[in-house]
Amino acid sequence: MAVYIMQIDNIPLFSYFGNKDNEIETIKDNLPDMSHINTIIEPYCGSFALTRYLLTQYPDKTYICNDNDELLIKTYQTLQDNKKCQQLINFYKRFGIKDKTHYDSFKKENSVKSYLFTHIIYRIHYGMYDENKKRFNEKDINRLIHFNKNYKHVKFTCGDASIIINKYINKSKTFLFLDPPFLLTSSFYSFAKSEDMESFFKVLMNMNKYKSKILAVCGDNFLLIPFYEKYKIKIKFKTTINYRGNTNNKHENIYVANY
């Protein structure tokens, strides 16, 4: 069944650590033949940057975005619902932060309302109280409307990435984009559980045996080079970006694939 989507500007709901928006131009030039793909999966979705781009090109495919951040996924699911999204919009049109004490208290609520506000207004990189940022403006409200109108048929799930990967990894018409958070830096800085890391490396070791198309992000860890050679893992391409906008601190991502 074809799904018709309004014009998409491919803008993120909010800034997200490690998102691939700045690398999409390179990624899109290194995708598999999408004419043979019917299901696209991001097991570690975050801001689901690749899905947002692919939706603009292939709106009638099936998209599954998973993350183990329960509140992130609950936020996405809430915004997909027309009534709940409108309730949030009505709330933010009235709501504003009074002072730092009010901000700290609101942030601790650990609700969709506080999660969205702190991430859109203060961004995930900072999260610090700013006297000049008190409330949503029209542009912020439009981000919620944009999400509700354009991402309704994306299936958002919360759980271990390994479960999603194991379910789809041997399906020939599936494309898996693996972007685990624990490989963002050479020090293996990790928000993920150790079993997720083990599962990811198991996929890499056997990726040439699987029927699904796999593109995986392996950070910039030079210690993995012998690992790639041992298991005949193909380095598809590399990207270099300015880390957190700092032109003097560049970060390289190595992408490997089985196609």
Secondary structure by P-SEA (a helix, b strand, c coil): ccccccccccccccccccccccaaaaaaacccccccccbbbccccccaaaaaaaaaccccbbbbbbbcaaaaaaaaaaaacaaaaaaaaaaaaacccccaaaaaaaaacccaaaaaaaaaaccccccccccccccccaaaaaaaaaaaaccccbbbbbccaaaaaaaccccccbbbbbbccccccccccccccaaaaaaaaaaaacccccccbbbbbbcccccaaaaaaaacccccccccccccccccbbbbbbbbbcc
